[in-house]
Amino acid sequence: MNDKELLKQLRDQLADIQATTHDTLEPSANRKIEEAIEDLDLIIENSSSEEVNYKTKALEILDRVLSYLPSIMRLIKFISENSDNLPM
């Protein structure tokens, strides 16, 4: 798998997280994920440019999203502990 495919995979994973948690995350955390997806889209589009150190930028984006990981992890724990009581 090349670097561009890894960036796309990271983008897709963030989009999945956003879709799954959109209604339950704090608006600020949801916005950070949305911004990260937008930034990754730009990096993927420009990944052939020699001027952009897209690997570093991708890691910076991931760092921003991971700073919200505690709230995401609490949500995942809540869902897994209460999955029997959630409407389907």
PEFEN-V251850 format. One record per pair of residues at least 12 apart in sequence whose ideal C-beta (glycine too) atoms are under 8 Angstrom apart, sorted by the first residue. I is the first residue (numbers start at 0). J is the second residue. D is the distance in Angstrom with one decimal. If there is no record, write none. Layout:
BEGIN
I | J | D
I | J | D
END
This chain:
BEGIN
2 | 46 | 7.1
2 | 53 | 7.4
2 | 54 | 6.5
3 | 43 | 6.4
3 | 46 | 5.0
6 | 39 | 6.1
6 | 42 | 6.2
6 | 43 | 5.2
6 | 46 | 6.6
6 | 53 | 6.9
6 | 57 | 5.7
7 | 43 | 6.1
9 | 39 | 6.4
9 | 57 | 6.6
9 | 61 | 6.8
10 | 36 | 6.0
10 | 39 | 4.2
10 | 40 | 6.7
10 | 43 | 6.7
13 | 32 | 5.7
13 | 35 | 5.6
13 | 36 | 5.3
13 | 39 | 7.1
13 | 64 | 6.5
14 | 36 | 5.8
16 | 32 | 6.3
16 | 71 | 7.0
17 | 29 | 6.8
17 | 32 | 4.7
17 | 33 | 6.5
17 | 36 | 6.8
20 | 71 | 6.6
20 | 74 | 5.9
23 | 74 | 5.6
24 | 67 | 8.0
24 | 70 | 6.8
24 | 71 | 7.1
24 | 74 | 6.8
25 | 70 | 6.2
27 | 67 | 7.9
28 | 67 | 4.3
28 | 70 | 5.5
28 | 71 | 7.0
31 | 63 | 6.0
31 | 64 | 6.0
31 | 66 | 7.7
31 | 67 | 5.6
32 | 64 | 6.0
32 | 67 | 7.6
34 | 63 | 7.6
35 | 60 | 4.7
35 | 61 | 7.5
35 | 63 | 6.2
35 | 64 | 4.8
38 | 56 | 7.2
38 | 60 | 5.0
39 | 57 | 6.7
39 | 60 | 6.1
42 | 56 | 5.5
42 | 57 | 6.0
42 | 60 | 7.8
END
